[in-house]
């Protein structure tokens, strides 16, 4: 017959003979000590907390054996419920397992309690005001970041990125390390005046205190990026932002080695097609080679200084440069085929992203 201590026994429906605890090995006799350790570990700056309990596999196996004789709550759930209820009453802080300032980790074997700050998730929108800045840190393909002749010892292909400009400024306040999640990306040579949604995740911060107004002021003062709408959001927001894709409007400057005319601009203003767009040659090395259907429409077009300036509204995932030059007929139709003139994209700006629903969802 399995022996259970009075604490363990209270979790099962049937009574068992008292004696040395077969499951918790009398650890729960020291429950008050564990509760005090957990309370002492919690930093005063936390308003919410989560709990993780590490229980040896041997103990969990004994518990499963007990279930053959009687039903009961599992030790981990029972202990977490006890701890969370006690800590809420003792500290005035709220138990919030899915969106906590920090986590108390309990070692069941040693009764130790340790506190660690949870990741910070900063939502916002960025405008990119200069060309030549890629979105994410681009490690050198030759040395994978260690530094070599190919990258002039820098370990990366470009000096700056949107990710680094934001992340370095943020961890100067919080410590830790960062990762960047955005809804799509623009090419390195493209301005973004629309404001692209992103979440900057700060992992293992030494403090959860961050001044978002100061962060925006510091970054915006460099005149390379403009950050707006900064706010702290729950962890689940990362998937919402990163997996969301929105229709966008671009302003493109279209050039050709053949003269472009007013008639071309007027004709282009009627362009509205469903495209068959095969993965562009320039990204075929990192994207699946497939044909995607996308819709694009020219909102307006006018001839200026021998180029046509056009505002193009397109489905998410549309390659606008290829829409213009045709990519060796991999995009069909294209503006080149529509005008029957070889065209190129001389300049491209993002001017609108239809992402308003994120404001309401993340409010």
N, C-alpha and C positions, 0 to 999 in steps of 0.2 A: 504494500500500500504506500502511496506517495504521501510524504509528510509536508505540510505547509505551515508557515508561521501565521500568527493571527492576522497580520496585515495582508498577506497574500490570500489567506483563507477567506477574508471578507469579500474577495473579488469573485468567488466561485459559489455556485448555488448549493452544493452539498458540503457538509462538514467533513473534515478529515482529521485524523488523530494529530494532536499537537506534537511538536518535536523540532529538531533541527530543520530549518527550512530547506526544502529540496530545490526550490527555484531561485529565490533571491539570496539564499545563504545568509540570512539575517541582515542584509544590507539595509533593508527598510526599517530596521530598528533605529537606524540613525537618520530617519527622514527629516527630523527637525534640523539636524546639522546640514543636510543637503539644501534645505530651504534657505537657511541663513547664508550658506556659501553662494547660492544663486543671487540672493538679494544684494550681498556685498559686491558681487562682480558687476552689477549693472551700473553703467555710467549715468550720472545725473542728467546729461543732455538728452538722453533718449526720452521720447514721448510714447513710443510703441516698441514692442519687443516680440520676438519669436523664440521658440525653444527647439533644440535638437538634443536627443538623448542617445548616447552610444551604449548599447547593451551587448555583452559578449554572446557570440553564437551559441556557446554552451548553455547559457541561461535560457536563450530563446528555444533551444531544443528541449530542455526540461519542461518549459511551459507548454510546448506542443504535446508532450507526453501527458501532462496533467489534463489537457483538454479531452483526452480519451476517456477520462473518468467523470468530468463535469465541465459545463460551459462556464466561461468567464471572460472578462475584458483582458486584452493583452497588456502586459506589463508596461510597454512603452507608452501606449495611449493613456493608461491609468496614471502613470507617473507624470506625463506631460500635462494632463488635466489638473492634477494636484498642484504642480509647480505654477502653472499659469494662473490658477485661481488665487493661490497664496500671493504671488508676486503682484497681481493687480491690486489686491487689498493692501499689501504692505508698502507699495511704492506709489500708488495712484496712477500708474502707467497702464496703457491698454495692450492687451494681448492681440496681436495682429499678424498671424502667421504668413499671410500673403503680401503684406506691405508694411514691413517693420523697419524701424531705424537701426536695430541691431539684433543679434541673436545670442542667446545664452546656450552654450554647449555643455551638456552634462555627461561626465564619465561615470557610468553606473558602478564600475569596479572600484574606483578610487574616491567617489563622491566629490570630485573636483568640478567646479563650475567656472567656465571661461566666457568672457564677453568679446564679441567682435562686431564692428560696424558692418551693416549690410551695404551693398552697392547703392550708389546714388544714380538716379536716372533723370537726366536733364533734357526736357523737350524744348524745342524751339524751331525757328526757321532762320536759314542763313541766305544772304545775298552775296554773290561773288562779284567783286567790283574790279578785279584785275584779271588779266589772262596769265597763263603760265603756272597756275596753281592747280594741282590735281586734287581730287576729293579725298582719297585715302593715302596714307604713307605707302610709297611704292618702293619696296625693297629691291635692291639690285639682283637681277636674275642670275648673275655669275657667282656672287659670293653670299647671297641670302642675308645681307646686312652686316657682314663682318668687315667689309672694306677691301677694295681691290683696284687695279688700274682702270677697269671698265667704268667704275663709278667715282674715280678720283679719290678713293679712300673714304667716301661718305657713307657707303653702305646702302645708299638709296639713289634713285634715278633723278629725283627732283628735290630741290632744297626745301620746299615748303609744300604743305598740303592743308586742306580745310581741317582735316582731322587733327593734325599736329598743332595748328594755330589755336584751335579751341582747347584741345586736351592739355597742352602744356600750361596754358593759362589757368585752367580749372584745377589741376593737381598742385599748382603753386599755393592754392588755398586749402586743399583737402588732403594732399598726399595720395598715395596709392598709384594705380595705373589706369589707363583709360582704353576704351574701345568705342568705335563710332558706328552708328546705324542710321542710314538715311533712306528716304523714299526715292530710289533712283539716283542718277548722277548725271552731271553734264560733262562734256569733254573738257580737257584741260585748256583749250583755247576759246571756250565759250563763256561769255558773261552770263550771270544769273541775276536779273533784277526782280524776279518774282518772289523769292523766298522759299527755299526748299525745306520741307519738314525733316527733322533729324532728332535722334536721341543720342546724347553723349553719356556713356556709362562709365562711372568711376568705380573701379573695383578695389576692395581692401582699403578704403579711405581711413586715414588716421583720425579724422573728425567728420561728423555729418553736417557740420556747420559750413555753409557756403553762401556767399553774398552774390546772388545772380545779377543784381544791378551793377555791382562792381565788375563782374566778369564781362558783361556786355560792354560796359564803358571802356574797359581795357582793350578788348578785341576791336571794337568799332573805331577806336582812336587811331589804329594803324591804317585805316582806309583801304584795307584789302578785303575784309568781310564786314557785313553788317548783320548783327544778330538781333532778332526780335522775338517776342512772345515766350521768353524763357520761363520755365516753371518745372518744379519737381513732380514726377509722375510715378505711378506704380510700375513694378517690373514687367507686367504683362503688356505694357504699352510698346515695348520694343518690337514684338511681332506685329502689332497693329500698324506701326509706322513703316517698318522695313518691308512688310508684305503688301502694303497699299500702293497702288499706282494710279495716277490721275491724268486726265486729259490736260494737255499743255498747249500754250500758244507761244510761238517763236517769231522773232523778227529776223528775217534772212535777207542778206544782200546777195543777189544773184548776178553773176557775171558770165560773160561768154567771149570767146575769141571771134565770134561773129556779131555784128551790130545788133543790139537789142532796141526795139522800137516801142512807140506808144501802143501800137496794135498788139505787140507781144504782151505788154502790161495789161491791156484790156482783156485779152484772151485769157491770160493767167488768172484774172480775177474770177473767172468762171470755173476754175479747177476744183473739182470735188469728186474724189474717187476712192473706191476700195482697192487697196494695193495688195499685190502679192510680193512680199519682201523677203527674199532669201537672206540668211545671215550674211552680213557684209564681209567682204574679204579682209578688212582691217581688224575684225574681231573674231574671225573664223578659228583662230588658234585657241581661243578660250571659251567659245560658245558652240552649242550644238548646231550643226549645219542643217537647217530646216527652213521651210517657207512659212511665214506668218502672214495672216491677213490683218491689215490695218486700214483705218480710214483717215484721210487727210483732206482738209478744205482750206482754200485760200480765202481769207477774210477781206483783204484788200491788197492791191498791188499798184505801184506807181513807178514811173521811170525817173531816175535821178542820177545825173552825172554818168550816163552810159550804163548804169546798173539798174536792175529792178529791185526795189525794196518791197518785200511781201510779208504780211502777217499770216502765219500758217497755224491753224489749229489741228492737232493730230491726236490720235489715240495714244495711250501710254505704250511705250516700247517701240514707237516709230523712230527709225533712223532718218533724221531730217537731211543730213548731208547727202545720204544716198538717195533720198527722195528727189533731191535736186539734180545730182549728176548721173543717177541711174545705176552706178556700180557695175558697169559692164553688163547691163540688162538684168542684174540680179533683183532690182526693184522695178516692177512693172505695174502700171505706167509710172513714169518719172516726169519731172518738169522738163528735162531735156527732150524726152520723146514727145511730150505734149506740144512743145514749141518747135520741135524738129530742129533744134540747135543744141550744140554741146554746151552745157552750163556747168558752173561750179558754184559752190558756196563760198563767197568771199569773206563773209562775217556772219556770225550767228549769236543771237541773244535769246535767253528765256525771259519772257515778259509776263507770263501768267501761268499759275498752277491751280487747278480747281480742286483744292483740298479743304474746303470750308468745313466739311463734316468732322475733321480732326479737332477743330476748335471746340465743338459741342461735346464730342466724346471724351476729350481730355480736360474738360473744364473742371 
